[in-house]
Amino acid sequence: MRPAFRHLPIAVVTLLALAALWYGPIAQLPNYHAFADQRTLFGIAHFADVASNIGFALVAVVGGYALIPHTSDETLVHGWAGYRLFLAGLLLTAFGSSYYHLAPDNARLVWDRLPIALACGGLLAGVWGDVMKKSAATLAGWLALLSLWSVGWWYVTEMTGNGDLRPYLMFQALPFVLIPLWHWIYRSPTGDRLAFGVALLLYALAKIAELIDHEIATATGLLTGHTLKHLLATVAAAIIVLRLHQRRRTSKT
């Protein structure tokens, strides 16, 4: 551990929170629900945006099957409560995002954003437990509550005509900041740094793809940006689960 920097993550989070307060409410884009994928196949509207959620469920189920029997292992025991929430968030995302994309509107979007926020909170708690060598259970519980509040805050403010995405966006942004910091400060294994770094990079690319949904659809003529977002995010989640499984196996050799 680098003792001189142990308070840096808290300082960064505080600065981000103060910056968000100073900036003011962040509204949802007015055309947010106008996705490029308008195709109906097999009677399913927006087929690609819906079907591309299957990957989240597969990663969650396969990951749970591979990891749950070994949650008492040294490499998993501290962060497992967080990673369990992460896997649950992935599974719920498969259903919530599919439900939303069938007929996109704000009411359905709640069920898309809730599990995404839960997955982000679970990932943060899991890595925190890993680096601190402490149970992530309490932190996972608090982050789960805060993630639910973040989406609830957006929806309530949206209903009053002054939608504010700041808390939800914080949940999306914090893994990009805190996970690399924790890994650096607490000298995490190189394998963890590489796997989580690649996963975060892929998720960043997924968010970019989401923003240029129509442009990607025009360029490819087939694949839309939002569908690509789902695929990239699925690969990112799979890399994290694979690393957890590999870490456990490596510790046994």
JOHU-V468486 format. One record per pair of residues at least 24 apart in sequence whose C-alpha atoms are under 6 Angstrom apart, sorted by the first residue. I is the first residue (numbers start at 0). J is the second residue. D is the distance in whole Angstrom. If there is no record, write none. Layout:
i=I j=J d=D
i=I j=J d=D
This chain:
i=0 j=184 d=6
i=0 j=185 d=4
i=1 j=184 d=5
i=24 j=163 d=5
i=25 j=163 d=5
i=25 j=164 d=5
i=25 j=165 d=6
i=26 j=162 d=5
i=26 j=163 d=5
i=32 j=103 d=6
i=35 j=213 d=5
i=44 j=101 d=6
i=48 j=226 d=5
i=49 j=97 d=5
i=49 j=100 d=6
i=52 j=93 d=5
i=54 j=233 d=6
i=55 j=89 d=5
i=55 j=93 d=5
i=55 j=233 d=6
i=56 j=90 d=5
i=56 j=93 d=5
i=58 j=237 d=6
i=59 j=86 d=5
i=59 j=89 d=6
i=59 j=90 d=5
i=62 j=240 d=6
i=74 j=247 d=6
i=77 j=128 d=5
i=77 j=129 d=6
i=77 j=132 d=6
i=77 j=133 d=5
i=77 j=134 d=4
i=78 j=125 d=4
i=78 j=128 d=4
i=78 j=129 d=5
i=78 j=135 d=5
i=80 j=135 d=6
i=80 j=136 d=5
i=81 j=121 d=4
i=81 j=122 d=6
i=81 j=124 d=5
i=81 j=125 d=4
i=81 j=135 d=6
i=81 j=139 d=5
i=82 j=121 d=6
i=82 j=122 d=6
i=82 j=125 d=5
i=84 j=121 d=5
i=85 j=118 d=4
i=85 j=121 d=4
i=85 j=122 d=5
i=88 j=114 d=5
i=88 j=117 d=5
i=88 j=118 d=4
i=116 j=146 d=5
i=117 j=143 d=6
i=117 j=146 d=6
i=198 j=235 d=4
i=201 j=231 d=6
i=201 j=235 d=6
i=202 j=232 d=5
i=205 j=231 d=5
